[in-house]
Amino acid sequence: MDVNGKDTAVSSKPAGEEAAGLTLSQALAKMLRAYGAEYIFTLTGAPQDPLIEMHNHESVRVVLARSERSAFAMADAYARVTGKPTFGIVQYGPGATYLPASLIDAYWASSPVIALSGTTDSNTRYRYEYQEVEQTALFPAMTKWAGDLPQPERIADVLRTVVRAAVSGVPGPAYLGIPADWFNKRLARPPDIYSENAFCKVPALRVAPLAHDVERALALIAQAEKPVLVAGGGILLSEAWQDLTTLAETLNMPVVTTMAGKGSIADIHPLSVGAAGRYSRKVANDVLGDADFCLAIGTKLSSMGTNVFRYPRRGTRIVHIDLDPTSLGRTYREDLSILADAKTAIAMLREAAQASHVNGNRWASWTREVQSKVSAWWKDVERVSANPLVEGRLNPYHIMRLLNQYIAGDDLVVADTGYMAAWAVTMLQQEQPGRNTLRAAGSLGWAFPATFGAKLAVGNKRRVIGLTGDGGIGYHLADFETALRLKIPAIQIVMNNCSLAFEYHVQKYVHGEMCPEASEFLDVPFADIARAFGGYGERVTSPEQFIPALRRAEESGQPAIIDVVISRELPPPVTRYESAGLRNI
């Protein structure tokens, strides 16, 4: 892709005179444009040179956030939705030291976010410069690539290396430090400004499985009596949700997902069981625990996704397909480990199954049994969600029931970590497969700014709804101003129970001793705060107010906060409280 956004071959380069006489900032701006960047996310006191070049001369829009963490949460969500390498920039010193916390969620979620940062001026480094710190050493733990630009003239080729690292294989964030005094430096020789088509989007360079491994996998599948297909986040990274659905239909095999794999199959599909693990549907854990064979695709079979390696049970036969070689055989003894891209492997498995007439008749009664269990689980959900109030406050299960009535089609829900992720992954019944749910992979507060980044990615094509709590919103509430300034009309639902409810429940049901000082907040009127900023806000205290409030927020065309006052007494479907008898669904 050239600087005008047109596709070019890898060997296509500008004429030497076109790139001659550029400053590093100008070259950097042209490189970002060559990679199709529409936005640069930032909170920066310096450097200004590259931002001026990007915004004023290369049509890369500057998204100025209220903190480095919120800027990179927006970038992260944008990258997850688009699959494109997405860039942010901060100043050296204190700006860079905020980056590790800003990049860790992207690292956990395999998101191709690229952090650019100034570093101490080259002529004052190691001389006690103001805000000096050896910052590059902070980043290897949460990036796929971290380093400093060795020479100004190498900005183009080093940036290509950084982008390759971020989008290839299992994607993830990368970091590049650039001495601050180099940004306005004229380059001694013209840089080769071009992008590489194969690395402009995830997935890059699909890896196919060996043919004999596909045959072995199919032979193991054919021996199963109670098989389950486990779909992880690699299905979404590979854009293989339609392929996985077709494979499941071909094999008549129930599909359990991990949290990251939600969207691998439509929630309403008859073969869909739901998410297993620690934040999970009880029926999904039960089904995975009863299975005698597991076809795991695009998942690490992590502690979170298996409820600390309880489901599938030890001794279950496992065929594991993943693009990360270090995940294969790492947490379970596997009968067959296959290094491959999910979409490519699924296509080869499906073709082999059709050719060999492996069609699921052998386990048809098992599949019917699973479907019966899923139907019974939904009846339990109806029972738990039927009462709209619990001790005078809204029942969060009832609110999720109403939210299912509101969302439709390819609406995108962005959920925070903790309870919000559990509600979204287990309760939302989304009609289409695909990336319809984003969740914080572990960083509380991520969802609020990420919702705005996701909305920038989809524009007016899709509705975007954030789901956070009164604990999570406290991190980045100031970025409501960012959304107003940039006219980003996303809706934020705040599940407000005046507490860190996870901690409240751990105190109450695990320790049996309360410490309100460590878990409880004042009742903050978030809707009033939204209106004070100049946006839209409503507080919801009764069930009949909820959907009309969402509709009015949507019609306002503004960033909006819907402050939903819920009971703190009902935890979502998590396994932590099973011993206390609170695991009903």
C-alpha positions in Angstrom: 0.0 0.0 0.0 1.5 3.3 -1.0 1.2 6.7 0.8 -2.0 7.3 -1.1 -3.6 4.2 0.3 -3.3 2.1 -2.9 -2.1 -1.4 -3.0 1.5 -2.0 -4.3 3.8 -4.9 -4.6 6.5 -5.3 -2.0 9.1 -4.1 -4.5 7.3 -0.9 -5.3 9.2 2.1 -4.0 8.9 5.8 -4.5 11.4 7.6 -6.8 14.5 8.5 -4.9 13.9 12.2 -5.3 10.4 11.9 -3.8 11.9 10.7 -0.5 15.0 12.8 -0.6 15.3 15.6 2.0 12.7 14.2 4.3 12.9 14.6 8.1 12.5 11.5 10.2 9.0 12.7 11.2 8.0 13.1 7.6 9.3 9.7 6.7 7.6 8.2 9.8 4.3 9.8 8.8 4.5 8.5 5.2 5.3 5.0 6.5 2.2 5.0 8.7 0.1 6.2 5.8 1.6 3.4 3.6 0.4 0.9 6.1 -3.1 2.4 5.9 -3.1 4.1 9.3 -6.2 6.3 9.7 -5.5 7.3 13.3 -2.6 7.8 15.7 -3.5 7.5 19.4 -1.7 9.6 21.9 -1.3 11.6 25.0 1.9 13.5 24.4 3.8 16.6 25.6 6.4 15.8 23.0 7.3 15.0 20.3 5.0 17.2 18.2 6.8 16.9 14.9 5.5 13.5 13.8 2.0 14.4 14.9 2.0 17.6 12.9 3.3 15.7 9.8 0.8 12.8 10.2 -2.3 14.9 10.8 -1.6 17.9 8.6 0.2 16.3 5.7 -0.7 12.6 5.6 -4.3 12.6 6.7 -3.6 10.4 9.8 -6.0 11.7 12.3 -4.6 12.4 15.8 -6.7 10.9 18.6 -5.7 12.9 21.8 -6.8 11.0 24.9 -6.6 11.9 28.5 -4.0 9.4 29.5 -1.5 7.0 27.9 -3.5 4.0 29.1 -6.8 5.2 27.6 -5.1 6.1 24.3 -3.7 2.6 24.0 -6.9 1.0 25.1 -8.5 2.8 22.2 -5.7 1.7 19.9 -6.0 -1.9 21.1 -9.8 -2.1 20.5 -9.3 -0.5 17.1 -6.6 -3.1 16.2 -8.8 -6.0 17.5 -11.8 -4.9 15.4 -9.9 -4.1 12.2 -7.0 -6.5 12.4 -4.7 -3.7 11.2 -1.4 -2.7 12.9 -2.5 0.3 14.9 -0.1 3.0 16.1 0.2 5.1 19.2 2.9 7.5 20.3 4.0 9.0 23.7 6.7 11.2 25.1 9.8 9.7 26.7 10.2 9.3 30.4 6.9 9.4 32.3 4.9 8.9 29.1 6.9 5.7 28.3 6.6 4.4 31.8 2.8 4.4 31.5 3.1 2.1 28.4 3.6 -1.3 30.1 0.3 -1.0 31.8 -1.1 0.3 28.5 0.2 -2.6 26.4 -0.4 -5.6 28.7 -4.0 -6.1 27.7 -3.1 -6.0 24.0 -0.4 -8.6 24.8 -2.8 -10.9 26.5 -5.4 -10.5 23.7 -2.9 -10.9 20.8 -3.6 -7.4 19.5 -1.2 -5.8 16.9 -0.7 -2.4 18.7 2.6 -0.6 17.9 3.9 1.8 20.5 6.2 4.6 19.4 8.0 6.7 21.9 10.5 9.4 22.1 13.7 8.6 24.1 16.2 10.9 25.7 18.0 13.2 23.2 21.0 11.4 21.8 23.4 14.2 22.8 22.3 14.3 26.5 21.7 10.6 27.2 23.5 9.4 30.3 24.0 13.0 31.4 21.0 13.2 33.8 18.7 14.7 31.3 15.3 15.8 32.6 12.9 12.8 32.8 15.7 10.4 31.6 15.1 6.7 32.1 16.4 3.6 30.3 12.8 2.8 29.2 13.3 0.2 26.5 14.1 -2.4 29.1 10.5 -2.1 30.4 8.9 -3.6 27.3 10.1 -7.2 26.5 7.7 -8.8 28.9 4.6 -7.5 27.2 5.7 -7.1 23.5 6.7 -9.3 20.7 9.4 -6.9 19.7 11.0 -4.0 21.6 14.0 -1.9 20.6 15.4 1.5 19.7 15.9 3.0 16.3 19.7 2.6 15.6 20.0 5.3 13.0 17.6 8.0 11.7 18.0 6.8 8.1 16.7 3.3 9.1 13.3 4.4 10.1 11.5 2.7 7.2 13.2 -0.7 7.3 13.1 -0.9 11.1 9.4 0.1 11.2 8.7 -2.7 8.7 10.4 -5.1 11.1 8.3 -3.9 13.9 5.1 -4.3 11.9 6.0 -7.8 10.8 6.6 -8.8 14.4 3.3 -7.3 15.5 1.0 -9.0 12.9 2.8 -12.3 12.0 2.2 -15.6 13.7 0.2 -15.0 16.9 0.0 -11.2 16.8 0.8 -8.9 19.6 2.2 -5.4 20.6 5.6 -4.0 19.7 7.6 -1.0 20.9 10.0 1.3 19.1 12.0 4.1 20.8 13.3 7.0 18.8 15.6 9.7 20.3 13.6 12.9 20.6 16.1 15.1 18.8 16.0 12.9 15.7 12.4 13.6 14.8 13.1 16.9 13.0 16.5 15.7 11.7 17.0 15.7 7.9 17.8 12.2 6.7 21.2 11.8 5.1 19.8 9.4 2.4 16.3 8.8 1.2 14.4 6.0 3.0 12.6 3.2 1.1 9.0 4.1 2.0 6.7 1.2 1.3 4.6 -1.3 3.1 4.5 -5.1 2.7 1.0 -6.3 1.6 1.3 -9.5 3.5 1.8 -7.7 6.8 -0.9 -5.0 6.5 -3.5 -7.0 8.4 -3.9 -10.0 10.7 -3.7 -12.8 9.8 -0.4 -12.7 8.0 1.2 -15.7 6.2 -1.2 -18.5 7.0 0.6 -21.7 8.1 -0.9 -25.0 6.8 -0.8 -28.3 8.7 0.9 -31.3 7.3 -1.4 -33.5 5.3 -0.6 -36.6 7.4 -1.4 -34.7 10.6 -4.9 -33.9 9.2 -5.4 -37.6 8.4 -4.3 -38.6 11.9 -6.6 -36.0 13.5 -9.6 -37.3 11.5 -8.8 -40.9 12.5 -8.9 -39.8 16.2 -12.1 -37.9 15.7 -13.7 -41.0 14.1 -13.0 -43.0 17.2 -14.7 -40.6 19.6 -18.1 -41.2 21.2 -18.5 -37.9 23.0 -16.5 -35.3 21.1 -16.5 -31.6 21.7 -14.9 -28.9 19.6 -13.2 -26.2 21.7 -12.9 -22.9 19.9 -10.5 -20.2 21.2 -9.5 -16.7 20.2 -7.4 -18.0 17.4 -10.6 -18.6 15.4 -11.3 -14.8 15.5 -7.7 -13.8 14.8 -7.9 -16.1 11.7 -11.3 -14.9 10.7 -12.4 -18.5 10.6 -15.9 -18.3 12.3 -17.8 -19.4 9.2 -15.3 -22.1 8.6 -15.6 -23.4 12.1 -19.4 -23.4 12.0 -19.3 -25.4 8.8 -16.9 -27.9 10.3 -19.1 -28.3 13.3 -22.1 -28.9 11.1 -20.1 -31.4 8.9 -19.1 -33.4 12.0 -22.3 -32.7 14.0 -20.1 -31.8 16.9 -21.0 -29.6 19.9 -18.9 -26.4 20.2 -17.7 -25.0 23.4 -15.7 -21.8 23.3 -13.2 -20.1 25.6 -13.9 -16.6 26.7 -11.7 -15.3 23.9 -13.4 -17.6 21.5 -16.9 -16.2 21.9 -18.1 -15.5 18.4 -16.5 -18.5 16.9 -20.0 -19.8 16.3 -23.3 -17.9 16.7 -24.7 -18.1 20.2 -28.1 -19.2 18.7 -26.6 -22.0 16.6 -28.0 -25.4 17.7 -24.5 -26.8 18.1 -23.3 -23.9 20.3 -22.9 -24.7 24.0 -21.3 -21.5 25.3 -18.1 -20.5 27.1 -16.3 -22.9 29.4 -13.7 -22.1 32.1 -13.8 -19.9 35.2 -16.1 -17.3 33.7 -18.5 -19.7 32.1 -21.8 -21.4 31.6 -22.1 -24.3 33.9 -23.5 -26.4 31.1 -20.3 -25.8 29.0 -18.1 -27.0 31.8 -20.3 -30.0 32.4 -20.3 -30.9 28.7 -16.5 -30.5 28.4 -16.1 -32.6 31.5 -18.2 -35.4 30.1 -16.4 -35.4 26.7 -14.1 -38.3 25.7 -12.5 -36.3 22.9 -11.6 -32.7 22.5 -10.7 -31.0 19.2 -9.1 -27.7 20.4 -8.5 -25.1 17.8 -7.0 -21.6 18.3 -6.8 -21.9 22.1 -3.9 -22.3 24.6 -6.1 -24.5 26.8 -5.2 -22.1 29.6 -6.1 -22.1 33.2 -8.8 -19.5 32.7 -10.4 -21.4 29.8 -10.3 -24.9 31.5 -11.2 -23.8 35.1 -7.7 -24.6 36.3 -7.4 -27.7 34.0 -10.5 -29.4 35.3 -12.3 -29.3 31.9 -11.5 -31.2 29.8 -10.7 -33.9 32.4 -7.3 -35.5 32.5 -7.3 -38.6 30.2 -9.5 -37.0 27.6 -8.1 -37.6 24.1 -7.0 -34.2 22.7 -6.1 -33.0 19.2 -4.7 -29.4 19.6 -4.3 -27.0 16.7 -2.7 -23.7 17.3 -0.4 -21.1 15.7 1.8 -20.8 18.8 4.2 -23.7 19.0 4.8 -23.0 22.7 1.2 -23.6 23.6 1.1 -27.1 22.1 1.3 -29.8 24.8 2.0 -27.2 27.5 -1.0 -27.7 29.7 -2.4 -31.1 28.7 -1.1 -34.4 27.5 -2.1 -34.3 23.8 -2.7 -37.2 21.4 -1.8 -35.0 18.5 -0.4 -31.4 18.3 -0.6 -29.5 15.1 1.1 -26.2 14.3 -1.2 -24.3 11.9 -3.4 -21.4 11.2 -7.0 -22.1 12.3 -8.8 -21.2 9.1 -6.4 -23.3 6.9 -6.5 -26.3 9.2 -10.2 -26.2 9.5 -10.6 -26.1 5.7 -8.3 -29.1 5.3 -10.1 -31.0 8.1 -13.5 -30.4 6.6 -12.4 -31.5 3.1 -10.9 -34.7 4.6 -14.0 -35.4 6.7 -16.3 -35.0 3.6 -14.0 -37.2 1.5 -13.9 -40.0 4.2 -17.6 -39.7 5.2 -16.9 -38.9 8.8 -20.2 -37.1 9.5 -21.1 -37.5 13.2 -23.6 -40.3 13.0 -21.5 -42.2 15.6 -22.1 -39.6 18.3 -25.5 -38.3 17.2 -27.2 -39.3 20.5 -24.4 -37.5 22.4 -25.1 -34.3 20.4 -28.8 -34.5 21.1 -28.0 -35.0 24.8 -25.8 -31.9 24.8 -28.6 -29.9 23.1 -31.0 -31.0 25.7 -28.6 -29.9 28.5 -28.2 -26.5 26.8 -32.0 -26.1 26.6 -32.3 -26.9 30.3 -29.6 -24.4 31.1 -31.6 -21.6 29.3 -34.6 -22.5 31.4 -32.5 -22.0 34.5 -31.4 -18.6 33.1 -35.1 -17.7 32.6 -35.7 -18.6 36.2 -32.8 -16.7 37.6 -33.5 -13.6 35.5 -37.3 -13.6 35.9 -37.4 -11.4 39.0 -36.5 -7.8 37.9 -35.5 -6.7 41.4 -33.3 -8.1 44.2 -33.6 -6.3 47.6 -35.0 -3.2 45.8 -32.2 -3.0 43.2 -32.2 -4.3 39.7 -31.3 -7.9 39.1 -28.2 -8.0 36.8 -29.4 -11.2 35.2 -32.7 -9.4 34.3 -30.7 -6.5 32.9 -28.7 -9.0 30.7 -32.0 -10.5 29.6 -33.2 -7.0 28.5 -29.9 -6.3 26.8 -30.4 -9.4 24.7 -33.7 -7.9 23.6 -31.9 -4.7 22.6 -28.8 -5.9 20.7 -29.2 -7.3 17.2 -27.3 -8.4 14.2 -23.7 -7.4 14.4 -23.9 -5.0 17.3 -20.5 -4.9 19.1 -20.4 -5.1 22.9 -17.1 -4.1 24.7 -16.9 -5.5 28.2 -14.5 -4.9 31.0 -12.6 -7.6 32.9 -14.0 -9.4 35.9 -17.8 -9.6 36.3 -18.5 -7.5 33.2 -16.6 -10.1 31.1 -18.5 -12.9 32.8 -21.9 -11.3 32.1 -21.0 -10.6 28.5 -19.5 -13.9 27.6 -22.1 -16.1 29.3 -25.3 -14.2 29.0 -25.2 -12.3 25.7 -27.0 -14.2 23.0 -25.5 -12.8 19.8 -27.1 -13.8 16.5 -24.2 -13.8 14.2 -20.7 -15.3 14.5 -17.6 -13.1 14.4 -16.0 -10.5 16.6 -19.2 -9.1 18.2 -17.8 -9.1 21.7 -14.6 -7.5 22.9 -13.5 -7.9 26.5 -10.6 -6.7 28.6 -8.2 -9.6 28.9 -7.3 -8.6 32.4 -7.0 -4.8 32.9 -9.9 -3.3 34.8 -11.1 0.0 33.3 -10.0 -1.0 29.7 -13.5 -1.2 28.3 -14.5 2.5 28.8 -11.9 4.0 26.4 -11.8 0.8 24.3 -15.5 1.3 23.5 -14.6 4.6 21.8 -11.7 3.0 19.9 -14.0 0.2 18.7 -16.6 2.8 17.5 -13.8 4.6 15.5 -13.1 1.3 13.9 -16.6 0.5 12.7 -17.9 4.1 12.2 -21.6 4.3 11.5 -21.8 0.7 10.2 -22.4 -0.9 13.6 -23.7 0.1 17.1 -21.1 -0.2 19.8 -22.1 -0.6 23.5 -19.7 -0.6 26.4 -20.3 -2.6 29.5 -18.4 -1.6 32.6 -19.0 -1.2 36.3 -18.7 1.6 38.8 -15.2 0.3 39.7 -14.0 0.1 36.1 -15.3 3.5 34.9 -13.3 5.2 37.6 -10.1 4.7 35.7 -10.9 6.6 32.5 -14.0 8.7 33.1 -12.2 11.8 31.9 -12.2 10.2 28.4 -15.9 11.0 28.1 -14.5 14.4 27.1 -12.4 12.7 24.4 -15.5 11.1 22.9 -17.4 14.4 23.0 -14.5 16.3 21.4 -14.1 13.7 18.7 -17.8 13.1 18.3 -17.8 9.3 19.0 -21.4 8.3 19.7 -20.9 5.1 21.7 -23.2 4.1 24.6 -21.6 3.1 27.9 -23.7 0.9 30.3 -22.4 1.3 33.9 -23.5 -1.6 36.1 -23.5 0.4 39.3 -23.6 -1.5 42.6 -21.5 0.9 44.6 -18.7 -1.6 45.0 -16.0 -3.8 43.6 -18.4 -6.7 43.6 -15.9 -9.4 43.0 -14.0 -8.4 46.2 -17.3 -8.1 48.0 -18.3 -11.6 47.2 -14.8 -13.0 47.9 -15.0 -11.4 51.4 -18.5 -12.7 52.0 -18.4 -16.2 50.5 -14.8 -17.2 50.6 -13.4 -15.6 53.7 -16.6 -15.2 55.6 -15.5 -11.8 56.9 -16.3 -8.4 55.5 -14.0 -5.4 55.0 -16.1 -2.7 53.4 -13.1 -0.4 53.3 -11.6 -2.7 50.6 -14.7 -3.1 48.4 -17.4 -0.4 48.7 -17.8 3.0 47.0 -20.2 5.9 47.4 -23.2 6.1 45.1 -21.8 8.2 42.2 -24.3 9.7 39.8 -22.6 8.9 36.5 -25.5 10.0 34.3 -25.2 13.5 35.9 -21.5 13.5 35.2 -22.2 12.6 31.6 -24.6 15.6 31.3 -22.1 17.9 33.0 -19.5 17.0 30.4 -22.1 17.9 27.7 -23.1 14.4 26.7 -26.1 12.2 27.2 -26.8 10.5 30.5 -29.7 8.6 32.2 -30.0 6.7 35.4 -32.0 3.5 35.4 -33.6 2.2 38.6 -36.5 0.2 37.2 -36.5 -2.5 34.5 -39.0 -0.7 32.2 -36.6 2.3 32.0 -33.7 0.3 30.6 -34.4 -0.3 26.9 -36.1 3.2 26.4 -33.0 4.8 27.9 -30.7 2.9 25.4 -32.9 4.0 22.5 -32.9 7.7 23.6 -29.1 7.5 24.0 -28.8 6.1 20.5 -31.1 8.8 19.1 -29.1 11.6 20.8 -26.2 10.9 18.5 -23.8 11.7 21.4 -21.5 9.7 23.7 -23.8 8.4 26.4 -23.7 6.9 29.9 -26.6 4.7 31.1 -26.1 4.4 34.8 -27.9 1.1 35.8 -28.4 0.7 39.6 -28.0 -3.1 40.2 -27.9 -5.3 43.3 -24.5 -6.4 44.4 -25.8 -9.6 45.9 -26.0 -11.8 42.8 -22.6 -12.8 41.2 -22.4 -13.7 37.5 -21.7 -17.3 36.4 -18.2 -17.8 37.7 -16.8 -20.9 39.3 -15.2 -19.1 42.4 -18.4 -19.5 44.5 -19.4 -23.1 43.6 -18.5 -24.3 47.1 -20.8 -21.6 48.5 -23.7 -23.0 46.5 -24.0 -19.8 44.3 -23.2 -21.6 41.0 -26.8 -22.1 39.7 -26.1 -21.5 36.0 
